[in-house]
Amino acid sequence: MRTSLRRALIVAAAVGTLVAVGLTTTTVVNAVSTETEKHRIKTYGQTVSVDGRSMNVVVSGEGDRDVVLFPGFGTASPALDFEPLVAQLAQDHRVIVVEPFGYGLSDGTERARTTDNIVDEIHEALQVLEVDRYVVMGHSIAGLYAIEYANRYADEVTAFVGIDSSVPGQPNMDTVFPTALLAAAKNLGLIRMVAHASGDGLDGLDYDDDAREQMSLLSNRNSLTPTYLDEMNRIRTNFADAAGTGFPVALPVLLFVVADNAGNPDWIDLHESQAAEVDDGTVIPLDGEHYLHHTHAPEIADDFRLWEADRRLLVD
């Protein structure tokens, strides 16, 4: 064997050994950390029984009008994520944050993460709480689920408020995600390593150290679980099934939308079109990124309050 080939094989073997040792280390660290972190996660809210499992909900405020908050896809802890907005809304509303299966402190589920099933489960949770007339306010993919929800339970939903919410027909929603690869990366501890290196993305925002820590712990626990991956897998079909659908024509709709979406120049137009499909649709552009409720909570609450006050249907 030539010396150069022998050296190449030795180098390759050494690199392979280092990779194997590294992956073994990250796998062990991930397993140990996951077990340790279970005992550091703090409980909050209350659980209700849905489909034989526990779903976590958080109720805040004592107003005579109810707002139900739906989270965006994969939110580690909806209750903590929405905390700044809840603090604003709860001054004169009762605010209910629903943590769907696989989110926050709720159980996971083997039930398919179709729009129909997700909507059915959220409604069942609200029935247990005897919440029967309310505004639905949702972030991101919640806009898609809310269309089905508002049509199915039109006698309960008094309005929809979107926070940079998804719209049927928006581009790039036919992506096929490498879920098997992502699951393997999590089991190997690579996702934890990347998350640690990239930070929590909450710098400069109105979250205290305890909330940041809890969101990080719940992100490590909930991300890329079977429930999470099943919903990710079904994003494509859930959007396809929603093509051509919209909110009930008589339902008031208020949409807070990122004013300048560099990745989608038609973002505002998509929401303007959605608002135009109902009798009473309003679009409010806001400067900022996708998580508008992180950076514009007081403004969203104030604008919603003014908009709501002009519509006696929501008050009576």
N, C-alpha and C positions, 0 to 999 in steps of 0.2 A: 504494500500500500504506500502510495506516495506520501511524503512528509506533510505536504500542504493539505491533502485530504484527511489525513489522520488528525491534524490540528483542528480542521473544521469540525470533524466529528466530536472531538473532545470539547470544543467550545459549545457546540449544539447540546451536548449532553449536560454540560455545566449550566447552560441557560435553562434547559428543561428542568433540571434539578432545582434551580433557584425559583422558577415559576411554581413548581409543585410545592416546595416548602412555603412559598409566599401564600399560595391559595389555601394550604392547610392551616396556616396561621390565621388568615382572615376568616376562614370558616369557623375555627375554634373560638376566636374572639367574638364573632357574631353570635354564636350559640350561647356562649357564657353571658355576653352583654344582654341578649334577649331575655334570658332567664332572670338575670339580676334586675333588669328594668321593670319587670312585671310588678315588683313590690314598690316601685317609686311612682307609679301612676296613681294619681289621686282621683277619687270618684267625685262626680258632680251631677246635678240634675236628678232625674228620677227615671226608672225603667217602667215600660209598659209591655205587656205580652202581645206579640204580633206573630201569627203563624207559628205559635209554639216556641218562639224565641224572644229574647229580651232586646227591646229597642230603647235607646236612651233619648230622652227629651229634656229640654231645659225651659222652664217657664219663668219669665221675668216681668215685673211691672204689674200694675193693678188697674189699668185703664179699662174703659168699657168697650173699646174696640180692639179686635185681635189682629195681629200680624203674624203670619207663619213664614219662617225663613227656611228656604231650601238651599243646600250648599252646592258649590261647583264640584266637578268630578275629582275624586281622590282627596278631598279635604281631610286632613288627618283628624282634626277635631273641629267640627262645625261650630260648636258652642263657643270655643275659645277664639276661633277665627273671626266670628261675627261679634265678638265682645264689644269693640268700640261702637259699632252700629247699634247693638242691643241697648247699650247704656244711653244712647240718644233717644231711641224710639220708646224705651220703657218709661220715659218721663210722663207720657200720657197715653200709652197703649199697653195692652198685655201682649208680650212677645213670646212666641213659641218657636224654639229652634229644634227641628227634628234631625236626628242623626240616623240616616238610613242604615240598613245592615251593611257592615263592613266599614263604617265611619265612626269616629269618636270612640265612645264606650259601648256602642251597640255590638251585638253578636254578629258573626259572619253567617252566611247562609249558602246552601247548595242550590237554592232556587235560582233559576236563570235571571240574569240582570236585564231583562227586557223592560222597556218603558212601562208596559202594562203592569208588570209585577211590582216595579218600584212605586208606581202611583198607587196601586192597590194597598201596599204595605204602609205607605205614609198616611193614607186616608184611614186605615184601620187604627193606627196610633192616635190620630186626632179624635176618632170616635170614642176610643177608650177614655180620652181626656174630656170628652163631651164638648169639644170645640166644633161648632156647627155653622159659624158665619164669620168670614175672615178674609183679609187681604193676603194673597200669596206674593211673597217677595223672594226672588231667587237670583243666584249668581251663576253665570256661565251655563253649563249644560242643563242646569235647572230650568232654563228658559224652554228647552225642548220638552222636558218632562211636564212642565207646567201647562203646555198646550193641551196635552191629553188630560191632565188633571182638571183643568178648567172646563173642558167640554164634558167630561164625565160627571163632574160634581158642580154643575152650573148653578144649582140652587143654593150652594154654600159659599162659593168664591165670589167676593164682591168686586175684586179688582186684581190685576197683576202688575207688579212692579219689578222690572228687570234691572239687574246690576251687571252691565256688560254681558247680557244674556245671549245664549246661542239662538240662532234663527234657522229654521229649516231651509235647506238650499245653500247654506254658507259653504264656501269651497274647502277642499282638503279634508272632508269628513269621511272619505272612503278609504282611509289609510288602513292597511293591515299591520297590526303591531306584532313585534316578535315576542309574544308573551312567554313562550317557553324559555327563550334566552334570558328574558328579564327575571323570571322565577329562579333560574339557575344562578344568575348574578346575585340575587338576594341571598340565596342559600350559601353562596360562597363568601358572603360578607362584603362584596364589592360595592353594592348599593350603599351600605352603611359608610364605607370608606369615602365614597364620592360625596355623600351628603355631609359628612363631617368636614370635608375639605371645602365645600362650596358655601357653608354657612346656612343660616335659617332664612335669609332674605328679609328679615324684619327690622334691620337697622334703621333707627330714626322713627320707628312707628310706635304707636301708643299701646305697647304691650310690656307688662312688667317682667322681671326675670323669671318669676314662677310660671307665668303663662307661656313664656318662650320655652322653658324647660319641658313643660308638659306637652306642648305641641311637638317638640322634637321627639319625646318618648313615644307619643302616639303615632307619629310619622314612621318611626322605626318599626312599630308594631303592625300598623295597618297597611303600609304600602306594599303592593305586589303580593298580597294574600290571594288565595283562590277567589274570594268574592270580588276583590279589586280587579283582578285579571279578567274575570268573566265579564264585568261591566266594561272594561277596556276593549275586550274582544267584540262586544256588542255595540260599541259606539257607531260603527259603520252601518250596521243593520238598523239600529234605532233611528239614525238620521234618514236612512233610506225609507223607512216606514213612515216617517213624519213628512216626507216630501208633499208639498201642496196643502198642508194643514195650517190652520191658524186659530187664533183665539175666537171665542164666540163674539159675534158682531156687536152685541150689546154690552160687552164687558169693557169697562174703562181700563186702559193700558198706559202705563208710564214707564218709559225706558231711559235709564241712565246709561250712556254709551261713551266709550273712549273716543275722544274727538279726533285723534290722529292715530289710526291703526296702520303702522308702517307695513305690516304683513298682509293687510287686506284693505286696499284703498276704497273699496266699496262698502266698508263696514257701516258707515252712517247711512248710506243709501238703503242697505238691507233692512235696517231698523226703521227708517222712514217708511219704507214700503209696508213693513209689518204693522206699524202704527196706523197707516192709511187704510188698512183692511177692516178696522173696527170703527164704530161711530165716534168714539172718544179716545183718540190715541195721541200721546205726547212723547216727544223725544227731547231729552236734555243732554247735550254733549258736555263732557267734562275732560279737562286735561289730565293726563295721567296714564297709568298702566291698567292692565286687566283687573286687578284687585282693587277696584275703586272704593270698596267699603273699608279698605285699610287706610286710605289716604284722604277720603272725602266723607267720612261718616257724618259729621255735623251738617254738612251741606246736603247730603242725601236725605237725612232725616228732616231738615227744615223744608226743603223743596217738596218732599212727599207730604208733609203736614199741610202746607199751603194748597197743594194740588188736591189733597183729600178734603180739605175744608170747603172747596168749591163744589164738591159733589155730595149732595145731601144723602144720596143713596148709601154712601159708605158710613154715614153717621147714624142714620135712623135704623 
